[in-house]
Amino acid sequence: MSISNVRLYARPGCHLCEVVEELLEELLGELQLADGHKAEAAASFERVLIVYPNRRLALEGLKAAKAAP
């Protein structure tokens, strides 16, 4: 299971589009983590946490991505 390239075309200023984009980033992190790409997963979760600093799922994903192998 992997995603090589996903593009989301959002209208500027569309709040719903921004929310969906961040949730897709979180999903991408989950998929990268499942594939064993911990560095990429950590980067995805960190991008989510910039916008949503205390998002539980992103925090848990980041913790799992940074855990020892």
Sequence and secondary structure as in RCSB ss.txt:
>XXXX:A:sequence
MSISNVRLYARPGCHLCEVVEELLEELLGELQLADGHKAEAAASFERVLIVYPNRRLALEGLKAAKAAP
>XXXX:A:secstr
   S       TT HHHHHHHHHHHHHHHHHHHHTT HHHHHHHHHHHHHHSTT HHHHHHHHHHHS  
